[in-house]
Amino acid sequence: MFAASANNNDPLVRFKNVRKSYDGKNQVVRHLNLDIRQGEFLTLLGPSGSGKTTTLMMLAGFETPTSGTIELAGEQIDNLPPHKRNIGMVFQNYALFPHMTVQENVAFPLKVRKFDAAAQQQKVKTALAMVQLDGMEKRYPAQLSGGQQQRVALARALVFEPELVLMDEPLGALDKQLREHMQLEIKRLHGELGVTVVYVTHDQDEALTMSDRVAVFHDGMVQQIGSPQDIYEAPDTAFVAGFIGENNRTHGTITQAGSRQATVNLDSGMQIQGRQQLGMKVGDRVSVSIRPERIALNPAENSTDVRCQGRVQEVIYLGDHVRVRLVINGDPDFVVKQPVSQVREKIAVGDTVALGWNHEFVRLLDPIEKTAAV
């Protein structure tokens, strides 16, 4: 249904040193250099005020860069109005016309582009079938559920066969179960159509579920871009490690540094080893990061590189796993997540239990994390 207009080896979208300021002083987006590949699902993830939505609005044409350029399929589009960019848009509030039927809403972009009546009818039929709304052509938005309204908005964004679809928090108004269902539906459509999608969210789980790549924004800049697995398992900064999923973080000083691993003396007095970032050296202050699910409770002897003890403060049963908060070496908020099937004995508040992990799962990152607006 969709045809690529750029060479598959070239990015479909390219931001070149783009900056955006509304008052001439504070930069909402800074030094943005970002390539978006043809056919990929790229999520812009970050807290409120991080610059992700402004980036999307500049790509859509609703905002103009203060400096720098934006290219679409090799052509500069900075001064091109939104309706001439051949970009589909889906918003959180759906933006459906309440006085129009489903069919009329979906046909609207085709009318604007002056498709003839027969082409409009066929394309609307195809688009509604894609989002599983066959038979609802004559209904009005007020007669639809939130999920159905979002499907109409999605059909309207796809009906004119754009080469790029932008989605701004499109599932934020839906309940958890419906939101998770729509995540899979959007991902399915992306796989079937091959259209390029740029998706904005502050929901980490949503980004990990849906994306080919994730660009993590903070303070107007991309902190890291990569696959969901890379972002989660190998964060480049303390902000990324803390923003994506749950994370145990403490601080210390490097006492020995190798090519990939370093030894750190923690502020609590414990010594730990982990994977260091490029350029770290002896004497550097670092934050130490380890994911709760990479820690084993009561591990078998010699099954982990590190073995220590902690006192249980809290146990929460979450169906498929338990979340245990412990005091370990003076840290009162050390968290372990373990599948229920791997919990070999009952754990209660006040118990002293053994913990273990491997060096490869410990990340040594920058020591200072700026506070983000939430």
Sequence and secondary structure as in RCSB ss.txt:
>XXXX:A:sequence
MFAASANNNDPLVRFKNVRKSYDGKNQVVRHLNLDIRQGEFLTLLGPSGSGKTTTLMMLAGFETPTSGTIELAGE
QIDNLPPHKRNIGMVFQNYALFPHMTVQENVAFPLKVRKFDAAAQQQKVKTALAMVQLDGMEKRYPAQLSGGQQQ
RVALARALVFEPELVLMDEPLGALDKQLREHMQLEIKRLHGELGVTVVYVTHDQDEALTMSDRVAVFHDGMVQQI
GSPQDIYEAPDTAFVAGFIGENNRTHGTITQAGSRQATVNLDSGMQIQGRQQLGMKVGDRVSVSIRPERIALNPA
ENSTDVRCQGRVQEVIYLGDHVRVRLVINGDPDFVVKQPVSQVREKIAVGDTVALGWNHEFVRLLDPIEKTAAV
>XXXX:A:secstr
     S TTSEEEEEEEEEEESSSSSEEEEEEEEEEETT EEEEE  TTSSHHHHHHHHHTSS  SEEEEEETTE
E TTS GGGS EEEEETT    TTS HHHHHHHHHHHTT  HHHHHHHHHHHHHHTT TT TT  GGGS HHHHH
HHHHHHHHTT  SEEEEESTTTTS HHHHHHHHHHHHHHHHHH  EEEEEES HHHHHHH SEEEEEETTEEEEE
E HHHHHHS SSHHHHHHSS  EEEEEEEEEE SSEEEEEETTS EEEEE  TT  TT EEEEEE GGGSEES  
TTSSSEEEEEEEEEEEE SSEEEEEEEETTEEEEEEEEEGGG  S   TT EEEEEE GGG EEE S       
